[in-house]
Amino acid sequence: MTRIPCVLMRGGTSRGPFFLSSDLPRDTSARDAVLIAAMGSGHPLQIDGIGGGNPLTSKVAIVGPSQQSGTDIDYLFAQVNVEKALVDTAPNCGNMLAAVGPFAIEQGLIAASDPETRMTILNLNTGKRIEATVQTPGGLVSYEGETAIAGVPGTAAPVRLAFLDAAGSKTGRLLPTGALRDAVQGIPVTHFDMAVAAVLAAAGSLGKTGRESPAELDADRDFMARLEALRLESGQLMGLGSVAEMVIPKPILLARPTAGATISARYFMPHACHTAVAITGAVCIAAACCTEGTVAHDLASLPEADAQGRRLLVIEHPSGRTPVEIEQDPGTGEIRRVSVIRTARRLFDGFVHIRDKVA
């Protein structure tokens, strides 16, 4: 057996092993084979690995010192399929991103400051930069705090993530088709690429209320098949080619919110409904709400922006609410920065054991 050092961490509402890039094979195929074996993919319970048998717990972060000037840390996210031997590195994961800063500090990749440490992370999946602020009183990472996030029990120290240049994460354009809305299979949609490439639709246009539980949506096989057909066609329209083996674009159903929120969302991963909302998805939804002419804007209850063009949006989802701060240029409407608060925790560290024939 080959032993590979790793740290299991919770980032936001996701969980998975964190590896130093130097501890994994450089060859992409060899690296993916190691990740598949480590997670135990190819079995619904991932019984022969450390995956959790769910897309939210079958994620991997690969971290190393940045090779690009102006950034501190390189971060590659890998979504490892639960039941198939597949690894997808097309999208970023904003929840796992929350644990990248603490991991980098504790692994000695970056020096900590007192009382907090700010760093710039380059997401290698999208080529986009994120500024992370980690609580480090006395120069040590603190996981204890009073911040609560929907979908995670208890409270913890806040990790602030500011997406600096998130537009066009995979397609190179905020509006991949050049239009604020398109019709796909007779359904009005907005193709939008901010932190993640997504196809946004009103829940009512697919016969849903937008208030259904994830289990109810997943159990409606006719609906899920229709949603996948829409996603495949949208992938072509967005210039992504065949997306049958990719997890983007993400389908997102939207509905009018209840009091105190901006919009209600059901986010798909893409073949199951998220029990909360991905952070990249929340960034995408919030930005679309602030873009006049989109499906999201039509359904949103937008708060007024302040003099600097900042406003706090609140996204409803199955586990509660996620706040997102948007900063837009007051004159042009260009989105300058999108910020969210997450939490993270180190769960255990040690070695994952891989059969020699794999490694």
Salt bridges, closest charged atoms under 4 A:
ASP32 OD1 - ARG31 NH2 2.95
ASP48 OD2 - ARG355 NH1 3.16
GLU106 OE1 - ARG346 NH1 2.85
GLU131 OE2 - ARG118 NE 3.92
GLU131 OE2 - ARG337 NH1 3.55
ASP165 OD2 - ARG129 NE 3.50
ASP182 OD2 - HIS191 ND1 2.83
ASP220 OD2 - LYS208 NZ 2.64
GLU228 OE1 - ARG231 NE 2.83
GLU228 OE1 - HIS271 NE2 3.32
ASP298 OD2 - ARG181 NH2 2.46
ASP306 OD2 - ARG310 NE 3.22
GLU316 OE2 - ARG321 NH2 3.22
GLU325 OE2 - ARG160 NH2 3.48
GLU327 OE2 - ARG336 NH1 3.64
ASP329 OD2 - ARG336 NH2 3.03
ASP349 OD2 - ARG346 NE 3.31
